[in-house]
Amino acid sequence: MEVLLQAAGLQSAQIPKTEVEEAKWKAAALRKACGWIDGELAQLPIGELAIHQLEVEAAPIASSVGKVRFIDEKTQAEGCVLLIDNLDSFTLNIAHAIAGLGREVLIYKARDGDTEMDWNDETCVEFVRRFQPTHIVLGPGPGEPTDSPLTMSLAHSALSGKVTAPLLGICLGHQALGMAAGMELVQSPNGPVHGAPRACLHNQTGVFSTLKSPATFTRYNSLSLASMENGTFLETAHEADTQMVMGIRHPNVPIHGIQFHPESVGSKEGLELLKNFLALEADD
Protein backbone atom coordinates (compact mmCIF):
# COMPACT_ATOMS: atom_id res chain seq x y z
CA MET A 1 0.00 0.00 0.00
CA GLU A 2 1.27 3.44 -0.92
CA VAL A 3 0.28 6.62 0.90
CA LEU A 4 0.78 10.12 -0.53
CA LEU A 5 0.96 13.05 1.86
CA GLN A 6 0.86 16.52 0.36
CA ALA A 7 1.52 19.83 2.12
CA ALA A 8 -0.63 22.87 1.38
CA GLY A 9 2.24 24.73 -0.26
CA LEU A 10 5.96 25.36 -0.19
CA GLN A 11 7.67 28.72 -0.02
CA SER A 12 11.26 29.86 -0.07
CA ALA A 13 11.31 30.80 3.63
CA GLN A 14 10.33 27.36 4.89
CA ILE A 15 12.91 25.33 6.83
CA PRO A 16 13.54 21.82 5.40
CA LYS A 17 14.06 20.22 8.83
CA THR A 18 10.73 21.44 10.19
CA GLU A 19 8.97 20.40 6.98
CA VAL A 20 10.27 16.84 7.47
CA GLU A 21 9.09 16.84 11.10
CA GLU A 22 5.66 18.07 10.00
CA ALA A 23 5.42 15.27 7.40
CA LYS A 24 6.29 12.67 10.08
CA TRP A 25 3.63 14.07 12.39
CA LYS A 26 0.96 14.02 9.65
CA ALA A 27 1.83 10.44 8.72
CA ALA A 28 1.82 9.16 12.31
CA ALA A 29 -1.88 8.18 12.43
CA LEU A 30 -1.70 6.15 9.22
CA ARG A 31 1.55 4.47 10.22
CA LYS A 32 0.17 3.60 13.65
CA ALA A 33 -2.98 2.14 12.11
CA CYS A 34 -0.84 -0.05 9.85
CA GLY A 35 1.32 -1.23 12.75
CA TRP A 36 4.45 0.39 11.37
CA ILE A 37 5.18 2.83 14.18
CA ASP A 38 5.86 0.71 17.30
CA GLY A 39 8.87 2.01 19.18
CA GLU A 40 8.93 5.33 17.33
CA LEU A 41 6.22 7.21 19.21
CA ALA A 42 8.71 8.89 21.56
CA GLN A 43 10.55 10.37 18.59
CA LEU A 44 7.53 12.08 17.04
CA PRO A 45 7.06 15.83 17.47
CA ILE A 46 4.18 16.75 19.75
CA GLY A 47 2.10 19.87 19.27
CA GLU A 48 -0.83 21.43 21.11
CA LEU A 49 -4.10 21.77 19.27
CA ALA A 50 -5.71 25.20 19.30
CA ILE A 51 -8.80 26.85 17.84
CA HIS A 52 -8.34 30.18 16.09
CA GLN A 53 -11.51 32.16 15.55
CA LEU A 54 -11.98 33.47 12.00
CA GLU A 55 -14.22 36.25 10.84
CA VAL A 56 -17.23 34.88 8.98
CA GLU A 57 -17.07 36.09 5.40
CA ALA A 58 -20.12 36.70 3.24
CA ALA A 59 -20.26 34.42 0.22
CA PRO A 60 -19.75 36.26 -3.08
CA ILE A 61 -22.98 36.71 -4.98
CA ALA A 62 -22.80 36.10 -8.71
CA SER A 63 -24.67 38.72 -10.72
CA SER A 64 -24.91 36.37 -13.68
CA VAL A 65 -23.71 32.97 -14.83
CA GLY A 66 -21.04 32.77 -17.49
CA LYS A 67 -19.07 29.82 -18.85
CA VAL A 68 -15.61 28.45 -18.14
CA ARG A 69 -13.82 26.36 -20.76
CA PHE A 70 -10.30 25.07 -21.29
CA ILE A 71 -8.77 25.76 -24.67
CA ASP A 72 -7.87 22.86 -26.95
CA GLU A 73 -6.87 22.69 -30.61
CA LYS A 74 -10.48 22.92 -31.80
CA THR A 75 -11.62 25.76 -29.54
CA GLN A 76 -13.09 28.75 -31.32
CA ALA A 77 -14.51 31.77 -29.55
CA GLU A 78 -15.17 35.47 -29.80
CA GLY A 79 -15.88 38.01 -27.11
CA CYS A 80 -14.45 35.92 -24.27
CA VAL A 81 -12.10 36.69 -21.39
CA LEU A 82 -8.81 34.91 -22.08
CA LEU A 83 -7.19 33.65 -18.85
CA ILE A 84 -3.58 32.48 -18.98
CA ASP A 85 -3.13 29.61 -16.51
CA ASN A 86 0.33 29.51 -14.93
CA LEU A 87 -0.20 26.35 -12.83
CA ASP A 88 -1.70 28.21 -9.88
CA SER A 89 -4.14 26.38 -7.61
CA PHE A 90 -6.45 29.41 -7.70
CA THR A 91 -6.79 29.68 -11.49
CA LEU A 92 -10.29 28.19 -11.50
CA ASN A 93 -11.31 30.46 -8.61
CA ILE A 94 -10.38 33.45 -10.77
CA ALA A 95 -12.19 31.98 -13.76
CA HIS A 96 -15.38 31.35 -11.78
CA ALA A 97 -15.26 34.82 -10.22
CA ILE A 98 -15.18 36.35 -13.71
CA ALA A 99 -17.84 33.93 -14.97
CA GLY A 100 -19.99 35.01 -12.01
CA LEU A 101 -19.90 38.49 -13.50
CA GLY A 102 -21.54 37.15 -16.64
CA ARG A 103 -18.52 36.51 -18.86
CA GLU A 104 -17.34 33.51 -20.84
CA VAL A 105 -13.83 32.55 -19.73
CA LEU A 106 -11.36 30.58 -21.84
CA ILE A 107 -8.41 29.12 -19.93
CA TYR A 108 -5.13 28.43 -21.69
CA LYS A 109 -2.59 26.24 -19.89
CA ALA A 110 0.54 28.24 -20.60
CA ARG A 111 2.99 25.94 -18.83
CA ASP A 112 1.53 22.57 -19.83
CA GLY A 113 3.76 21.20 -22.59
CA ASP A 114 4.15 24.71 -23.98
CA THR A 115 7.91 25.09 -23.49
CA GLU A 116 8.83 24.46 -27.14
CA MET A 117 6.59 27.20 -28.53
CA ASP A 118 8.43 30.26 -29.82
CA TRP A 119 6.41 33.04 -28.27
CA ASN A 120 7.08 36.52 -29.69
CA ASP A 121 5.03 39.51 -30.86
CA GLU A 122 3.98 37.74 -34.06
CA THR A 123 2.91 34.45 -32.47
CA CYS A 124 1.21 36.28 -29.58
CA VAL A 125 -0.82 38.44 -31.95
CA GLU A 126 -1.90 35.37 -33.91
CA PHE A 127 -2.78 33.55 -30.67
CA VAL A 128 -4.93 36.45 -29.43
CA ARG A 129 -6.54 36.97 -32.86
CA ARG A 130 -7.72 33.35 -32.80
CA PHE A 131 -9.99 34.02 -29.81
CA GLN A 132 -10.66 37.77 -30.21
CA PRO A 133 -10.99 38.26 -26.44
CA THR A 134 -12.56 41.35 -24.96
CA HIS A 135 -10.08 41.11 -22.05
CA ILE A 136 -6.92 39.17 -21.14
CA VAL A 137 -5.85 38.06 -17.66
CA LEU A 138 -2.26 36.96 -17.01
CA GLY A 139 -2.79 34.58 -14.12
CA PRO A 140 -0.72 33.86 -11.00
CA GLY A 141 1.57 30.89 -10.52
CA PRO A 142 4.70 29.54 -8.82
CA GLY A 143 8.23 30.62 -9.68
CA GLU A 144 9.17 33.72 -11.65
CA PRO A 145 7.48 35.31 -14.70
CA THR A 146 10.30 34.07 -16.93
CA ASP A 147 9.12 30.51 -16.19
CA SER A 148 6.12 31.31 -18.42
CA PRO A 149 7.33 32.44 -21.88
CA LEU A 150 3.77 33.14 -23.06
CA THR A 151 3.03 35.38 -20.08
CA MET A 152 6.22 37.38 -20.61
CA SER A 153 5.63 37.61 -24.35
CA LEU A 154 2.03 38.80 -23.90
CA ALA A 155 3.28 41.43 -21.45
CA HIS A 156 5.82 42.68 -24.02
CA SER A 157 3.25 42.58 -26.84
CA ALA A 158 0.74 44.58 -24.81
CA LEU A 159 3.31 47.22 -23.89
CA SER A 160 4.41 47.53 -27.52
CA GLY A 161 0.83 48.01 -28.68
CA LYS A 162 0.68 44.75 -30.65
CA VAL A 163 -2.02 43.33 -28.33
CA THR A 164 -4.70 45.91 -27.55
CA ALA A 165 -7.32 44.10 -25.44
CA PRO A 166 -7.50 45.37 -21.85
CA LEU A 167 -5.04 43.31 -19.83
CA LEU A 168 -4.84 42.51 -16.11
CA GLY A 169 -1.81 40.84 -14.54
CA ILE A 170 -2.48 39.03 -11.25
CA CYS A 171 0.47 38.24 -8.94
CA LEU A 172 2.95 36.55 -11.32
CA GLY A 173 1.18 38.27 -14.23
CA HIS A 174 1.61 41.62 -12.46
CA GLN A 175 5.31 40.88 -11.99
CA ALA A 176 5.62 39.97 -15.68
CA LEU A 177 4.26 43.37 -16.69
CA GLY A 178 6.78 45.10 -14.44
CA MET A 179 9.68 43.03 -15.74
CA ALA A 180 8.63 43.66 -19.35
CA ALA A 181 8.85 47.37 -18.54
CA GLY A 182 12.34 47.00 -17.05
CA MET A 183 11.41 46.89 -13.37
CA GLU A 184 13.45 44.73 -10.98
CA LEU A 185 11.95 41.70 -9.25
CA VAL A 186 13.14 41.23 -5.66
CA GLN A 187 12.33 39.28 -2.50
CA SER A 188 9.28 40.79 -0.80
CA PRO A 189 9.77 42.89 2.34
CA ASN A 190 9.40 40.75 5.50
CA GLY A 191 9.57 37.51 3.52
CA PRO A 192 6.91 35.29 1.87
CA VAL A 193 3.22 35.73 2.63
CA HIS A 194 0.64 33.06 1.88
CA GLY A 195 -3.06 33.78 2.26
CA ALA A 196 -2.70 36.94 4.36
CA PRO A 197 -5.20 39.82 3.99
CA ARG A 198 -3.31 43.13 4.00
CA ALA A 199 -4.39 46.78 4.03
CA CYS A 200 -3.60 48.47 0.72
CA LEU A 201 -3.58 52.18 0.07
CA HIS A 202 -4.64 53.11 -3.45
CA ASN A 203 -5.34 56.25 -5.47
CA GLN A 204 -8.85 55.31 -6.69
CA THR A 205 -7.83 55.16 -10.35
CA GLY A 206 -8.01 52.38 -12.94
CA VAL A 207 -9.33 49.12 -11.49
CA PHE A 208 -9.48 50.80 -8.05
CA SER A 209 -11.70 53.65 -9.28
CA THR A 210 -14.85 52.73 -7.30
CA LEU A 211 -13.11 51.39 -4.19
CA LYS A 212 -12.43 53.12 -0.89
CA SER A 213 -8.85 53.43 0.38
CA PRO A 214 -7.45 51.61 2.27
CA ALA A 215 -8.88 48.33 1.01
CA THR A 216 -8.11 44.80 2.17
CA PHE A 217 -6.66 42.33 -0.32
CA THR A 218 -5.03 38.92 0.13
CA ARG A 219 -1.40 38.25 -0.77
CA TYR A 220 0.21 34.97 -1.84
CA ASN A 221 3.75 35.89 -2.88
CA SER A 222 7.43 35.87 -2.01
CA LEU A 223 8.62 38.18 -4.82
CA SER A 224 7.62 41.73 -5.67
CA LEU A 225 8.45 44.60 -8.00
CA ALA A 226 11.15 46.80 -6.53
CA SER A 227 10.29 50.35 -7.59
CA MET A 228 8.48 52.61 -10.05
CA GLU A 229 11.60 54.43 -11.28
CA ASN A 230 11.43 53.08 -14.85
CA GLY A 231 8.60 55.49 -15.73
CA THR A 232 6.48 53.11 -17.86
CA PHE A 233 3.86 52.40 -15.20
CA LEU A 234 2.13 54.50 -12.59
CA GLU A 235 1.73 53.08 -9.09
CA THR A 236 -1.93 52.68 -8.16
CA ALA A 237 -1.59 50.86 -4.82
CA HIS A 238 0.92 49.87 -2.16
CA GLU A 239 0.82 47.86 1.04
CA ALA A 240 0.22 50.12 4.02
CA ASP A 241 2.98 48.80 6.30
CA THR A 242 5.74 47.73 3.90
CA GLN A 243 5.12 50.21 1.04
CA MET A 244 5.41 47.26 -1.34
CA VAL A 245 3.99 47.95 -4.81
CA MET A 246 0.56 46.31 -4.98
CA GLY A 247 -0.91 47.88 -8.10
CA ILE A 248 0.31 49.42 -11.36
CA ARG A 249 -1.30 50.80 -14.50
CA HIS A 250 -0.14 52.14 -17.82
CA PRO A 251 -0.91 55.87 -18.16
CA ASN A 252 -2.20 55.63 -21.75
CA VAL A 253 -3.53 52.12 -22.47
CA PRO A 254 -5.69 49.68 -20.44
CA ILE A 255 -2.89 47.59 -18.91
CA HIS A 256 -3.11 46.95 -15.16
CA GLY A 257 -1.29 44.80 -12.63
CA ILE A 258 -2.15 43.76 -9.07
CA GLN A 259 0.12 41.84 -6.69
CA PHE A 260 -2.74 40.33 -4.68
CA HIS A 261 -5.51 37.83 -5.48
CA PRO A 262 -8.88 39.57 -6.07
CA GLU A 263 -10.80 36.27 -6.11
CA SER A 264 -9.76 35.41 -2.53
CA VAL A 265 -12.43 35.49 0.17
CA GLY A 266 -10.08 37.76 2.11
CA SER A 267 -10.10 40.35 -0.70
CA LYS A 268 -13.32 42.03 0.36
CA GLU A 269 -13.60 44.26 -2.71
CA GLY A 270 -12.02 41.85 -5.16
CA LEU A 271 -15.15 41.24 -7.23
CA GLU A 272 -15.72 44.98 -7.52
CA LEU A 273 -12.16 45.36 -8.77
CA LEU A 274 -12.70 42.63 -11.38
CA LYS A 275 -15.93 44.32 -12.42
CA ASN A 276 -14.01 47.58 -12.95
CA PHE A 277 -11.47 45.75 -15.11
CA LEU A 278 -14.19 44.15 -17.24
CA ALA A 279 -15.69 47.60 -17.80
CA LEU A 280 -12.50 48.76 -19.54
CA GLU A 281 -12.53 48.92 -23.31
CA ALA A 282 -9.73 48.36 -25.81
CA ASP A 283 -7.78 51.46 -26.78
CA ASP A 284 -7.82 51.11 -30.56
N, C-alpha and C positions, 0 to 999 in steps of 0.2 A: 504494500500500500504506500502510495506517495501522497505527501501533504504539502501544499503550497501556502506559504504565509507571505502576505504582501503588506508593506507599510503604506501609510496614506500618501507619503511623498518624501522625497529626499532633497535637501538643499545643501549648498556649499558650506554652511556654518555648522552642520551636524558633525558630531564626534563619532568616528567609526566604532570605538570601544563601547560606547553607550548604546549604539544601534544594535550591536551584537547582543548585549545584555537584554535589551528590550525584546529582541527576537526570541531569545531563550525563554523569557518570561511568558510571552504570548503562546509559545509552543508547549508550555509545561502541562496544561490540562490534557491536551491530546496525547502527549507522551505518557502521562500518568495512566490515562485510560487504556493505553495499549500495553502497559506493563513494562515500559522501556526506561523508567525514570528512577527505579529503586536505587537508593544510595546516593542520589544526586540532589535530593531536596534541599539539603543544607547549603548547597552551592548556588541556589537560585536567588536572584535579587528579590527583595520583598518591598512592596510599596503599599502605602495607605490609600484606600479608596476615598474619594471625596466627591461631593455634589457641588457643582458650580451653577448658580442660577443664571439663566440667559433671558434677555428681554424677548418677549413674544413678538415676533414680526408679523405684520399683516401680509397675507398672501397676495402676490401681484394679480391684478385683475386684467385679463385680456380684453381689449376693446373690440377685437375681431379675431377671426381664425384664418391664418394663412397656411401655407404649405412649406414643408421642409423636405428637400430631396438631395441625394448625393449625385454628383456628376459622374457619368460614365461616357464611353465613346459615342453613344447614340443620343445623349441628352441635347435637346434643343430648347431654348427658352428666349423670352424677351420680356423686359420690364421686371426682372427679378432683382433681388439683393444677392450679390455674389460674395460668399464668405470663404475666405482662405483658411483652411484648417491646418494648423501647425502642430498637431498631435497633442493638443491641450485637452485635459479631461472636462473642461467647461465649454468646449466648442458647441455641443448640442444645446446647452443652456442658453448661450448667446443666440443660436439659431431660433430656438423656441420663443425667446423674448421678442425677437424681431417679428416672427410669425404671429405672435400675439398682438402685434400692432397692425395686423392685416396684410402683411407682405409675404410674397413667395420667396423662399430662401434656397439658393443652390449652394451646396457645400463642395468645395474642391479640396481633396487631400493632397496638399502641396508637398508633403514629405513622405509619401507612400509610393516608393518605387519611381520617384520623380527626379532622382539625382542626375540622370544622364541627359535630361532635357537642357538645351542651350537657351536659357532665358535671357532675353535682351529686349530693347525697345520694340523691335519688329515682331518678335514672337509674342510679347506681352500684348501688343495692340491687336494682333490676330486672335489671341486667346480671349480678350475682352470683347472683341467684335462678335465672336461666336455666340455670346450670350446676351449682348446688348443690355447690361445691367443698368438699373437706375442708380444704384449705389454699390460701393465695394467696401468690404470690411476685411482688413488684414488682422487675422486672429492672433491670440496669444499662444504660447507654447514654451517648452523647455529650451535651455541653451541660449544661444545668441542669434540675432537676426541673420547673420551670415550662414547659419545652419539651414536656412530656407531660401534658396536662390530665387524662387518665384516671388517671395515676399519682398526681398531686396530689389528685385528688378521692377516690380510694380511700383514700389516707392520711388525709384529713379524715374520711371516712365511718367508717373503722375507729376513729379516736380518739373520735368522737362516739357510738360504740356501734351505729351503723346497720348496719355489716358486722361480723359476729362470728367468721368463720372465722379460725383462726390465720394470722397474716400475717408474712412475712419480707421486709424490704427489703434488696436487695443493691446496694451502691455508690450509683448514682443513686436507687434505691428507698429506701435508708437515708437519704440526704440529704432525700428528699421527706418522710419521716416526721418528721425533725427540723424542717424548715421548717413543716410543718403544725402542729407544736407551738410554733412561735414562735422556734425557734433560728436563729441567723445562719449563712449559708453564706459561707465565706471561702476565699481561696487557701491551699492546703496548706502547712504548714511545709516549708522547703527545696525548694519547687517541685514540678512534676509528677513522678510516678513511674509507669512503665509496665512491668508484668511483673516487679516486684521483690519477692521474699519478705522479709518483715519479722517480727521478733520482737514478739509482742503479749502483754501482760500482761492477764490476765482474772481474774474473781472466781469462776469455776466455778459460775455460775448461768445459768438459761435455756438457750439453745442451747449454752452452753459447759459445761454441768453435768458431763459425763463426761470432759472434756479436762483435761490437765495444763497448768499455767501456768509459764513462758511457752510459747506455741505459735506456730508459723510459718505465716503466711498471706500471700498474694500480693496486692499493691496494683496498681491501674490507675486512678489518679485524679489530678486537679489541684486539686480543690475538696474541702473538708471542713467538718464542723459545728464551730462555734467553741467552744461551751462547753455545760455542763449546767445553767446557772443558771436556766432557765425552770421547772424543777421537774416537768415532765410525765414525762420519761424518767429512768431510772437508767442510769448508765454501767456497762457490763459488761466493756469492754475498751478498752485504749489502746495505742498504739505505744510500745515501750520507750524509744526514743531521743528522739522528738519530743513525746511525751505526747498526740499527736493521737487524738481519739475514734475508736475502731475498732468499738465495739459498744454498742448501747443496747437497753433493754427497758422496756416499760410495767410498772409495779409491780402492776397488778391484772388486766390482760387479756393474752392471748397475742399481743402485737405486739412484734416484734424487728427490729433493724436491724444490718447489718454493713457496714463500709466496704470490705472486701476481697472477693475472689472465692473462694468455697469450692470451686468445681469445678476450679480451677487445679491443675496437677500440682505446683506449688510450695506449695500449701496442704496440708500433710501430713495434717492432721486434718479436712480439709474435708468428706469424706463422713460422718464421724462427727458433725460439726456438723449437716449436713443431716438425718441420721437422728434427731438429737435434736429438730429442728424438726418433723419429720413425726410424732413421738411426741406432740406437743402436741395437746390437744383444745380445741374451741370452748368459750368461757366463756359459756354460755347463761344 
